[in-house]
Amino acid sequence: ALYAGRRPRVKSTGDGLTIRDLCNHFLTARQRKVDANEMTRRSWLEYKQACAYIIAGFGKDRRVDDLASDDFGELRAMLEQIRAEDAAAHGRDARPHWARAADAWQQALLHGAKDRARLQRLMARACLAAGDPQRAADALARAAESDPEPEETWMLYHQAVRATGDPAPLQNHLHAAWGRLRKREPVPHDALAAVAWHLAVLY
């Protein structure tokens, strides 16, 4: 899925304004302008599509007062990914959009976004799609240092170093992860098995 890996939000159960409510209010106001011939139907449809992107990015039941500045950085990156997938689906060069998505993920990280390992993986995916495996490998190195458990990190890291032709950084991070994971209580056996498999493939 396009937004796989996006951190889940708790469904709002209070009386606060939700993202869906906000978009509905906005579109209703714009519809009145269409009815009064102050706006074209095409413009309204473009606003509707923009609202659909916002709802997909934030979640329809997310409360507006729960939004933080880093959420908008993530939304910008998601929108670039949508543009990239749309370009690819229509036979256009999607790499510039993926590059901009990678830049947006990096900006979100620089501005203190939470769940950094997840964002670094998303940035790495965008970098790989943009044809920049070295930048992807650098992002995945930071993801591995932050949280060595998710196997997705190692799978993407493996893909990146195959493209760069330099497996040494991945080997070093796998050995470091092996040592760190063995010291955890309880020991994450699935994560250890994934690290061991990737080490075996490299050697």
Disulfide bonds with the S-S distance in Angstrom:
none
